[in-house]
């Protein structure tokens, strides 16, 4: 049930044969003011209440009821409304404010009434203070998460002097204090620091007068329009200036008509062009169903329907709506978790009053250990009651915001936005090399099947060399790229604990250089082989046979081989070198199976591909030497081994990436698992356990598939070992390559 400020019931959510016990939530939604976030956050909270009250597995004996007021994002107005909430029946079990200035007031006063405060839209760093706000939680991360991103960008672009302009409210003052400390540690100077209360004209003129070029702006959306109207008048924009703003404004905030400014939309659009924003990622990019059984996209669709066709860009709080939705779910799940412990103590949730510290302590413990998948991402609170999140970096280009990068504060990792962050972190150039190498190896199957029927004797040595070069270079590119990934992961991430802090950053050129070295070794060895002891045709003769029928002639079967004078020596060198690489690859893959790194996020899949290639190569090399006199069996075993190893390698490496692009959006990275865990060690262990289970299942499927393929190849080779495919009749070539014709039929 939801009530407005007049306490009139608006709707019912659960129909039961008996009356459910009402639990009341006192909420403040700013429908207007500096941040009108209640316009979208209130409908989102109502959606969550609807679903919670319909669930029979969450608070089955209770019904949550929301009693809300419009705080107008004004602490003075909020003071009056808080008094009404606390001194008007019924008793509220939790308070849910939005807007940092209002949340500061509510959270500081709440301790006097033993009330838990759960905010959906407060970013003030000052709220991360357990001494001052002992019962405060928020699903909105602290604004200080923007500052590490800004500092990283300053350092990336080698800026040593910046300027700031802020609105004089606590949230922006504390954010700027934090930024000042961080830039000082980074050796960056804040040369100009301006502030304003309502009129930014003087502050903007001072920025112009003191030649500020890199400017960080901290103010609400309504003040942002005032600032940039003055920016246009002072010509403090263009290529000479870079503005950093907060990313939670509406996307078309500079186009909204505002009677408090005298600039046109065209002038505002010109002034804001090119500015950079940092924004907390507030919508789960993964297609997963969390506690509410809704994906983030399904939530957005339902919210749009509830807004009744309103333009999201002009609806305050639309970006924060997932946080309000998850705040209600966090509260419901926490209250549900307290039912059992309270019952064991002989208490119930409905016994709560403003003098009862025991029930408040149980609700606090339940919220503090919250861990669930929400539409805004994984919801976990840290020791200060705040959430950690990724930061999205955008730039206004041509009147619309474009994603340019992401920053993970927990890892200090700044990555630029490409076609896909997940693909970027798997080293796509090495993946391309692997794909090219696989294609070259597949291409080698065709010259392996060419014999005297298709080419003249004088051309056959060229075919021999073609086989050798395709297989050699294909192996170096495909396996060498995978080996390089595993080698780097092992080198950097398996050092002793005392050296972990000295880990080197991944430099792509080193990876490419390693593949290049392996490729050069192969090219040099093949060139020396070709020059010193080139391949030529040798003919193996078999016992003459009498054909069926009364024909007065004998057939002498002959078999062509590609060989050289010291063939065994060359093969020994090549097999020995590549065999060592295969064995070392298996060892490195085993050693790094438990390593987690964002730099090369597909190294476990690479490890599985290395196992596959190594097993097939180590079986195929000796078997083909043994079956060298049985043309069909030898060709079947070699070609199928190549096809299967290439097929499995491509599937293991590229299918997960394709699936990720289709089902999980454009940017998601495996490393987000670390973001989800927050400060909870237990949650981290659970995530690792689930990850290992998924990997074990995938590995079992791959092993079963490889075993099936090997069994098939074995049966085929046994079947073909009894046939001969090359006959010479009347001293002329009459080649019958049955396997190739059968293979064509199969395809």
C-alpha positions in Angstrom: 0.0 0.0 0.0 1.2 3.5 -0.8 0.1 6.7 0.7 0.8 10.3 -0.4 1.5 13.2 1.9 -2.1 13.3 3.0 -1.9 9.7 4.1 -4.7 8.7 1.7 -4.3 5.1 0.5 -3.7 4.9 -3.3 -3.5 1.2 -4.1 -3.4 -2.3 -2.6 -0.8 -4.9 -3.5 -1.6 -8.2 -1.9 -5.0 -9.8 -1.4 -5.1 -12.4 1.3 -7.7 -14.3 3.1 -6.5 -12.8 6.4 -5.3 -9.3 7.2 -1.5 -8.8 6.9 0.4 -6.7 9.5 1.3 -3.3 8.2 4.9 -2.1 8.3 5.4 1.6 7.5 8.2 3.2 5.6 8.6 7.0 5.9 10.0 8.4 2.7 11.0 11.8 1.3 11.0 12.1 -2.5 12.2 15.4 -4.0 9.7 16.0 -6.8 11.2 19.4 -7.4 14.1 21.6 -6.4 17.8 21.2 -7.2 17.5 17.5 -7.9 13.9 16.4 -8.7 14.9 12.8 -8.4 11.5 11.7 -7.0 9.9 12.0 -10.4 11.3 8.7 -11.5 12.5 7.2 -8.1 9.1 7.3 -6.6 7.5 5.2 -9.4 10.5 2.8 -9.2 10.0 2.4 -5.4 6.3 1.8 -6.0 7.1 -0.9 -8.5 9.4 -2.7 -6.0 6.7 -2.5 -3.3 4.1 -4.0 -5.6 6.4 -7.0 -6.3 7.5 -7.4 -2.7 4.0 -7.4 -1.3 2.9 -10.0 -3.9 5.7 -12.4 -2.9 4.9 -15.2 -0.5 8.5 -16.0 0.3 9.3 -12.4 1.5 7.6 -11.1 4.6 4.6 -13.4 4.1 2.8 -12.1 7.2 3.5 -8.5 6.5 2.7 -5.8 4.0 5.0 -2.8 3.4 3.3 0.5 3.2 5.0 3.7 1.9 4.1 7.1 3.3 5.9 9.8 1.4 6.3 13.6 1.2 7.9 15.9 -1.4 11.0 17.3 0.3 11.8 19.6 -2.7 15.5 18.7 -2.0 15.3 21.4 0.7 16.7 20.8 4.2 14.4 23.4 5.7 11.3 21.8 4.2 12.6 18.4 5.1 12.9 19.4 8.7 9.2 20.1 8.9 8.3 16.9 7.0 10.6 14.8 9.2 8.7 16.1 12.3 5.4 15.1 10.7 6.7 11.6 9.9 8.0 11.0 13.4 5.1 12.6 15.4 2.2 11.4 13.3 0.9 7.9 13.6 1.7 5.2 12.5 5.2 4.4 13.6 7.7 4.2 10.7 10.2 1.3 10.9 12.6 2.8 8.4 13.2 6.2 6.8 14.1 6.6 3.1 15.3 10.1 2.1 16.7 11.2 -1.2 19.0 14.2 -2.0 22.2 14.5 0.0 21.3 17.7 2.0 18.1 16.1 3.1 19.7 12.7 3.9 22.3 14.5 6.0 19.6 16.1 8.2 17.5 12.9 8.4 20.5 10.5 9.1 21.9 12.7 11.8 18.5 13.0 13.6 17.5 9.3 13.1 19.8 8.0 15.9 17.6 9.8 18.4 14.6 7.7 17.4 16.6 4.4 16.8 15.7 4.5 13.1 17.5 2.9 10.2 18.0 5.3 7.3 18.2 3.9 3.8 18.8 6.4 1.0 18.5 5.8 -2.7 19.9 9.2 -4.0 22.6 10.6 -1.7 26.1 10.9 -2.9 27.6 13.2 -0.3 31.0 11.9 1.0 30.2 13.3 4.4 27.5 10.6 4.8 30.3 7.9 4.9 30.8 8.6 8.6 29.7 6.0 11.0 30.3 8.2 14.1 28.0 10.9 12.8 25.5 8.7 11.0 25.5 5.3 12.8 22.4 3.9 11.2 22.8 5.2 7.6 22.9 3.0 4.5 22.6 4.0 0.8 22.3 2.2 -2.5 23.8 5.3 -4.2 27.7 5.3 -4.1 29.6 8.2 -2.6 30.5 11.1 -4.8 34.1 10.6 -4.0 34.1 7.7 -6.5 34.3 10.4 -9.2 37.6 11.9 -7.8 39.9 8.9 -8.5 38.6 8.9 -12.0 39.3 12.6 -12.5 42.8 12.3 -11.1 43.5 9.4 -13.4 42.4 11.4 -16.4 44.5 14.4 -15.3 47.6 12.2 -15.0 46.8 10.4 -18.3 46.7 13.8 -20.1 49.6 15.2 -18.1 47.8 18.1 -16.6 49.5 19.6 -13.6 47.1 22.6 -12.9 43.3 22.6 -12.6 40.6 24.9 -11.4 37.3 24.3 -9.6 33.9 25.9 -9.3 31.3 24.6 -6.8 27.9 25.2 -5.4 28.2 25.8 -1.7 26.4 22.8 -0.4 27.9 20.1 1.9 27.9 17.4 -0.8 30.0 19.5 -3.2 32.2 21.0 -0.5 33.2 17.6 0.9 33.7 16.2 -2.6 36.0 19.0 -3.4 37.9 18.6 -0.2 38.5 15.0 -1.1 39.5 15.9 -4.6 42.0 18.5 -3.3 43.7 15.9 -1.1 43.9 13.4 -4.0 45.3 15.9 -6.6 47.9 17.1 -4.0 49.1 13.5 -3.6 49.3 13.2 -7.4 51.4 16.3 -7.7 48.6 18.4 -9.3 47.8 21.9 -8.2 44.4 23.5 -7.8 45.3 27.0 -9.0 41.8 28.5 -8.8 39.0 27.6 -6.4 35.6 29.4 -6.9 32.3 28.9 -5.2 28.8 30.4 -5.4 25.5 30.0 -3.6 22.8 30.9 -6.2 24.4 33.2 -8.8 27.6 31.9 -10.5 28.3 35.0 -12.6 31.1 36.4 -10.5 32.7 33.0 -10.0 32.8 32.3 -13.8 34.3 35.8 -14.4 37.0 35.0 -11.9 37.8 31.7 -13.7 38.1 33.7 -17.0 40.3 36.4 -15.3 42.7 33.8 -13.8 43.0 32.0 -17.1 41.6 28.7 -15.9 41.7 26.0 -18.6 41.0 22.6 -16.9 37.8 23.2 -14.8 36.0 20.8 -12.5 32.4 21.9 -11.9 30.4 20.6 -8.9 26.8 21.8 -8.8 23.2 20.5 -9.3 21.6 20.5 -12.7 19.6 23.7 -12.2 22.8 25.6 -11.3 24.6 23.9 -14.2 22.4 25.8 -16.6 23.2 29.1 -14.8 26.9 28.3 -14.9 27.0 27.5 -18.6 24.9 30.5 -19.6 27.6 32.6 -17.9 30.3 30.4 -19.5 28.8 31.3 -22.9 28.8 35.0 -22.1 32.5 34.9 -21.0 33.5 32.7 -23.9 35.0 30.2 -21.5 34.5 27.2 -23.8 35.9 25.7 -26.9 39.1 23.8 -27.7 41.2 25.7 -25.2 39.0 24.6 -22.3 38.0 21.3 -20.7 35.1 21.1 -18.3 34.5 18.1 -16.0 30.9 17.8 -14.8 28.9 15.3 -12.9 27.2 12.7 -15.1 23.9 12.3 -13.4 22.2 15.2 -15.1 19.4 14.5 -17.6 21.0 13.8 -21.0 19.4 17.0 -22.4 19.8 19.1 -19.3 21.2 22.0 -21.3 18.2 22.1 -23.7 15.6 22.3 -21.0 13.9 25.7 -20.9 14.8 27.5 -17.7 13.3 30.9 -16.8 16.3 31.7 -14.5 18.7 32.1 -17.5 18.6 34.3 -20.5 20.5 32.1 -23.0 19.0 30.3 -25.9 19.2 26.5 -26.4 21.6 27.1 -29.3 23.9 29.1 -27.1 23.8 26.6 -24.3 24.5 23.7 -26.8 27.5 25.6 -28.1 28.9 26.3 -24.6 28.6 22.7 -23.2 30.0 21.0 -26.3 33.0 18.8 -25.5 32.7 18.6 -21.8 33.6 15.4 -19.9 31.4 13.7 -17.3 32.0 11.0 -14.8 29.1 8.9 -13.8 28.5 6.0 -11.5 27.3 2.9 -13.4 23.8 2.5 -12.0 22.2 0.0 -14.3 23.2 -3.6 -14.3 24.8 -4.2 -17.8 24.4 -8.0 -17.5 21.2 -9.8 -18.6 20.6 -11.5 -15.3 17.5 -12.0 -13.1 18.1 -10.9 -9.6 16.1 -10.8 -6.4 13.1 -9.2 -8.1 13.2 -11.7 -11.1 13.6 -8.8 -13.5 16.4 -8.0 -15.8 17.6 -4.4 -15.9 16.0 -4.0 -19.4 12.7 -5.4 -18.2 12.8 -3.0 -15.3 13.4 0.0 -17.6 10.5 -1.1 -19.8 8.1 -1.4 -16.9 9.3 2.0 -15.5 8.7 3.7 -18.8 5.2 2.3 -18.8 4.6 3.5 -15.2 5.9 7.0 -16.2 3.0 7.1 -18.7 5.0 8.2 -21.7 7.1 10.9 -20.1 10.4 11.7 -21.7 13.1 10.0 -19.6 15.5 12.8 -20.5 13.2 15.3 -18.9 12.2 13.1 -15.9 14.3 13.8 -12.8 16.0 10.9 -11.2 15.5 8.5 -14.2 19.2 7.4 -13.9 18.9 6.8 -10.2 15.6 4.9 -10.4 17.3 1.5 -10.3 18.9 2.6 -7.0 15.5 3.4 -5.5 14.1 0.1 -6.8 16.9 -1.8 -5.2 16.7 0.2 -2.0 13.2 -1.2 -1.4 14.3 -4.7 -2.2 17.3 -4.3 0.1 15.0 -3.2 2.9 12.5 -6.0 2.3 15.1 -8.7 2.2 16.7 -7.3 5.3 13.4 -7.2 7.2 12.7 -10.7 6.1 16.0 -11.8 7.4 15.2 -10.4 10.9 12.0 -12.3 11.4 13.7 -15.5 12.5 16.3 -14.0 14.9 13.6 -11.7 16.4 11.2 -14.7 16.9 14.0 -16.5 18.8 14.2 -13.6 21.2 10.4 -13.4 21.6 10.0 -10.3 19.5 8.4 -9.3 16.3 8.8 -6.6 13.7 5.5 -5.0 14.6 6.8 -4.5 18.2 9.2 -1.8 16.9 9.0 1.6 18.5 11.3 4.5 18.7 12.8 3.4 22.0 13.5 -0.2 20.9 17.2 -0.6 20.2 17.2 -4.4 19.8 15.0 -4.5 16.7 17.0 -1.7 15.2 20.2 -3.6 15.8 18.8 -6.7 14.0 17.7 -4.6 11.0 21.2 -3.0 11.0 22.9 -6.4 11.0 20.6 -7.7 8.2 21.2 -4.7 6.0 25.0 -4.7 6.7 25.2 -8.3 5.4 22.9 -7.7 2.4 24.1 -9.4 -0.8 21.8 -9.8 -3.8 21.7 -9.1 -7.5 19.6 -6.0 -8.3 18.7 -4.1 -11.4 21.5 -1.6 -10.5 24.1 -4.4 -10.2 25.2 -6.4 -7.2 24.1 -4.8 -4.0 26.6 -5.0 -1.1 27.2 -2.4 1.6 30.7 -1.5 2.8 31.6 -0.7 6.4 30.3 2.8 6.0 27.0 1.7 4.6 27.8 2.8 1.0 28.2 0.8 -2.3 31.2 0.6 -4.5 30.7 0.9 -8.3 32.4 1.4 -11.6 32.7 4.9 -13.1 31.7 5.6 -16.6 33.5 8.4 -18.5 31.5 10.2 -21.2 32.0 13.2 -23.5 29.4 15.4 -25.1 30.1 15.1 -28.8 27.7 16.7 -31.4 25.1 17.3 -28.7 24.9 13.8 -27.4 27.0 11.9 -24.8 29.5 9.3 -26.1 31.1 6.7 -23.8 34.9 7.0 -23.8 36.1 4.9 -20.9 35.6 3.2 -17.6 37.5 3.3 -14.3 37.6 0.7 -11.6 38.8 2.3 -8.4 39.3 -1.0 -6.6 42.0 -2.0 -9.2 43.1 1.5 -10.3 42.4 0.4 -13.9 41.5 3.1 -16.5 40.4 1.5 -19.8 39.2 3.3 -22.9 35.9 2.4 -24.5 36.1 0.4 -27.7 33.8 -1.9 -29.5 33.8 -4.1 -26.5 35.6 -3.8 -23.2 35.5 -7.6 -22.7 37.0 -8.2 -26.1 39.6 -5.5 -25.5 40.7 -7.1 -22.3 41.3 -10.5 -24.1 44.0 -8.9 -26.3 42.1 -8.9 -29.7 45.3 -8.7 -31.8 46.6 -11.9 -30.3 43.1 -13.4 -30.9 43.4 -12.3 -34.6 46.8 -14.0 -34.8 45.3 -17.2 -33.4 42.5 -17.1 -35.9 44.9 -16.5 -38.8 47.1 -19.3 -37.7 44.2 -21.7 -37.4 43.1 -20.7 -41.0 46.7 -21.5 -42.2 46.6 -24.9 -40.5 43.3 -25.7 -42.1 44.6 -24.6 -45.5 47.4 -27.2 -45.0 44.9 -30.0 -45.2 44.4 -29.4 -48.9 48.1 -29.8 -50.0 48.3 -32.8 -47.7 45.7 -34.5 -50.0 47.4 -33.5 -53.2 49.3 -36.3 -55.0 50.6 -37.2 -58.5 47.1 -37.2 -60.0 46.8 -33.5 -59.5 50.3 -32.2 -60.2 53.3 -33.1 -62.3 56.4 -34.6 -60.7 58.3 -31.4 -61.3 55.7 -29.4 -59.3 55.4 -31.8 -56.4 58.4 -30.4 -54.4 56.6 -27.1 -54.3 53.5 -28.8 -52.8 55.8 -30.4 -50.2 57.3 -27.1 -49.2 53.8 -25.5 -49.2 52.6 -28.1 -46.7 55.6 -27.6 -44.5 55.4 -23.8 -44.4 51.6 -23.7 -43.9 51.8 -26.1 -40.9 54.9 -24.5 -39.4 53.8 -20.9 -39.6 50.2 -21.7 -38.8 51.3 -23.5 -35.6 53.6 -20.5 -34.6 50.8 -18.0 -35.1 48.0 -20.0 -33.5 49.7 -21.8 -30.7 52.3 -19.0 -30.3 49.7 -16.4 -29.5 48.0 -18.6 -26.9 51.3 -19.6 -25.4 52.3 -15.9 -25.1 49.1 -15.1 -23.1 49.7 -17.9 -20.7 53.4 -17.1 -20.4 52.7 -13.4 -19.5 50.0 -14.3 -17.0 52.4 -16.8 -15.3 55.3 -14.4 -15.4 53.5 -11.5 -13.8 50.8 -13.1 -11.5 52.6 -16.0 -9.9 55.4 -14.0 -8.2 56.0 -14.2 -4.5 54.0 -12.1 -2.2 56.8 -9.6 -1.5 57.0 -8.9 -5.3 53.3 -8.4 -5.9 53.4 -4.7 -5.4 56.1 -4.5 -8.2 54.0 -6.2 -10.9 54.6 -4.6 -14.2 51.8 -3.2 -16.3 50.9 -5.2 -19.4 52.6 -3.7 -22.5 51.0 -5.1 -25.6 54.2 -4.7 -27.7 55.9 -7.3 -25.5 53.2 -9.8 -26.3 53.5 -9.2 -30.0 57.3 -9.4 -29.8 57.1 -12.8 -28.1 54.9 -14.1 -30.9 57.3 -12.5 -33.4 60.2 -14.3 -31.9 58.5 -17.7 -32.2 57.6 -16.8 -35.8 61.1 -15.8 -36.6 62.5 -19.0 -35.2 60.2 -21.0 -37.4 60.9 -18.9 -40.5 64.7 -19.2 -40.0 64.6 -23.0 -39.4 62.3 -23.6 -42.4 64.5 -21.5 -44.6 67.7 -23.3 -43.5 66.0 -26.6 -44.1 64.8 -25.6 -47.5 68.2 -24.2 -48.5 70.5 -26.9 -47.0 68.4 -30.0 -47.5 65.3 -29.2 -49.7 62.3 -31.6 -49.9 61.9 -33.8 -52.9 59.9 -36.7 -54.1 60.8 -40.2 -53.0 58.8 -43.2 -54.2 58.0 -46.2 -52.0 57.4 -49.4 -54.0 55.2 -52.2 -52.8 54.9 -55.9 -53.9 53.4 -56.4 -57.4 49.8 -57.6 -57.4 47.8 -59.4 -60.0 44.5 -57.6 -60.7 41.2 -59.3 -60.7 40.1 -60.8 -64.0 42.0 -62.5 -66.8 44.4 -59.7 -67.5 48.0 -60.4 -68.6 49.6 -57.7 -66.5 50.7 -56.9 -62.9 50.1 -53.8 -60.8 53.0 -52.3 -58.8 51.6 -50.0 -56.1 53.8 -46.9 -55.6 53.5 -44.3 -52.9 54.9 -40.8 -53.1 56.6 -39.2 -50.1 57.9 -35.7 -49.4 61.4 -36.3 -48.0 65.0 -35.0 -47.8 68.4 -36.6 -47.2 68.4 -36.0 -43.4 64.6 -36.1 -43.0 64.7 -37.7 -39.5 67.2 -35.2 -38.2 65.1 -32.2 -39.3 61.9 -33.8 -38.0 63.7 -34.5 -34.7 64.7 -30.8 -34.3 61.2 -29.5 -35.2 59.3 -32.0 -33.1 61.7 -31.5 -30.2 61.4 -27.7 -30.2 57.6 -27.7 -30.7 57.1 -30.6 -28.2 58.9 -28.5 -25.5 56.6 -25.6 -26.3 53.6 -27.9 -25.9 54.8 -29.3 -22.6 55.7 -25.9 -21.3 52.3 -24.6 -22.4 50.5 -27.4 -20.5 52.6 -26.6 -17.4 51.8 -22.8 -17.6 48.1 -23.4 -18.2 48.0 -25.6 -15.1 49.9 -23.1 -13.0 47.7 -20.2 -13.9 44.3 -21.9 -13.7 43.4 -20.1 -10.5 44.8 -16.7 -11.5 42.2 -13.9 -12.0 43.3 -10.9 -14.1 41.5 -8.3 -16.2 44.5 -7.7 -18.5 44.0 -11.1 -20.2 40.6 -12.2 -19.2 40.3 -15.3 -21.3 43.5 -17.1 -20.2 41.5 -20.0 -18.7 39.9 -20.6 -22.1 43.3 -20.3 -23.7 44.5 -23.0 -21.2 41.8 -25.4 -22.3 42.7 -24.7 -26.0 46.4 -25.5 -25.2 45.4 -28.8 -23.5 43.4 -29.7 -26.7 46.2 -28.8 -29.1 48.9 -30.4 -27.1 47.1 -33.8 -26.7 46.2 -34.0 -30.4 49.7 -32.9 -31.6 51.5 -35.4 -29.3 49.2 -38.2 -30.5 49.2 -37.3 -34.2 53.0 -36.8 -34.8 54.1 -40.4 -33.8 51.0 -42.0 -35.3 51.5 -40.4 -38.7 55.1 -41.5 -38.8 54.0 -45.1 -38.0 51.3 -44.9 -40.7 53.5 -43.2 -43.3 53.2 -46.2 -45.6 49.4 -46.2 -45.4 48.4 -43.2 -47.3 44.7 -43.0 -46.5 45.1 -43.7 -42.8 48.0 -41.3 -42.5 46.1 -38.5 -44.3 42.9 -39.2 -42.4 44.6 -39.1 -39.0 46.6 -35.9 -39.8 43.9 -34.0 -41.4 41.2 -34.8 -38.8 43.6 -34.0 -36.0 44.2 -30.5 -37.6 40.5 -30.0 -38.2 39.5 -31.0 -34.7 42.2 -29.0 -32.9 41.4 -25.9 -35.0 37.7 -26.3 -34.5 37.9 -26.8 -30.7 40.4 -23.9 -30.4 38.1 -21.5 -32.3 35.0 -22.6 -30.3 36.7 -22.3 -26.9 38.2 -18.9 -27.6 35.6 -17.1 -29.7 32.2 -18.5 -29.0 32.1 -17.1 -25.4 33.0 -13.7 -26.8 30.3 -13.9 -29.4 27.8 -15.0 -26.7 28.9 -12.2 -24.4 28.4 -9.5 -27.1 24.9 -10.9 -27.8 23.6 -11.4 -24.3 25.6 -9.1 -22.0 25.8 -5.8 -23.7 28.9 -4.0 -25.0 31.2 -3.3 -22.1 30.9 -5.9 -19.4 34.1 -7.4 -18.1 34.9 -10.4 -16.0 36.6 -8.1 -13.6 33.3 -6.7 -12.5 33.0 -9.8 -10.3 35.5 -8.0 -8.0 33.2 -4.9 -7.9 30.2 -7.0 -6.9 31.9 -8.4 -3.8 32.3 -5.0 -2.2 33.9 -5.4 1.2 32.5 -8.8 2.0 35.1 -11.6 2.1 32.4 -14.3 2.3 30.7 -12.9 -0.9 34.1 -13.0 -2.6 34.6 -16.6 -1.7 31.1 -17.5 -3.0 31.7 -15.8 -6.3 35.0 -17.6 -6.7 33.3 -20.9 -5.9 30.6 -20.3 -8.5 33.2 -19.3 -11.1 35.2 -22.5 -10.5 32.0 -24.6 -10.8 31.2 -23.0 -14.2 34.7 -23.5 -15.4 34.8 -27.1 -14.3 31.6 -27.8 -16.2 32.9 -26.2 -19.3 36.2 -28.1 -19.0 34.4 -31.4 -18.6 32.4 -30.7 -21.8 35.6 -29.9 -23.7 37.3 -33.1 -22.5 34.3 -35.3 -23.4 34.2 -33.8 -26.9 38.0 -34.3 -27.4 37.7 -37.9 -26.3 34.8 -38.6 -28.6 36.8 -37.0 -31.5 39.9 -39.1 -30.7 37.8 -42.3 -30.5 36.3 -41.5 -33.9 39.8 -40.8 -35.5 41.1 -44.1 -34.0 38.2 -46.1 -35.6 38.6 -44.4 -38.9 42.4 -44.9 -39.0 41.9 -48.7 -38.2 39.3 -48.9 -41.0 41.5 -47.2 -43.6 44.7 -48.9 -42.6 43.7 -52.0 -44.7 43.3 -50.0 -47.9 45.8 -48.6 -50.4 44.9 -45.6 -52.4 47.6 -45.1 -55.0 48.2 -47.5 -57.9 50.4 -47.2 -60.9 49.1 -49.2 -63.8 51.0 -49.7 -67.1 53.8 -47.4 -65.6 51.3 -44.5 -65.6 49.8 -42.6 -62.6 46.3 -43.8 -61.9 45.7 -42.3 -58.4 42.6 -43.2 -56.5 42.3 -41.0 -53.5 39.2 -42.6 -51.9 39.3 -40.6 -48.8 39.2 -37.2 -50.5 36.1 -38.3 -52.5 34.5 -39.6 -49.3 35.3 -36.4 -47.5 33.7 -34.3 -50.2 30.6 -36.4 -49.9 30.6 -35.9 -46.1 30.9 -32.1 -46.6 
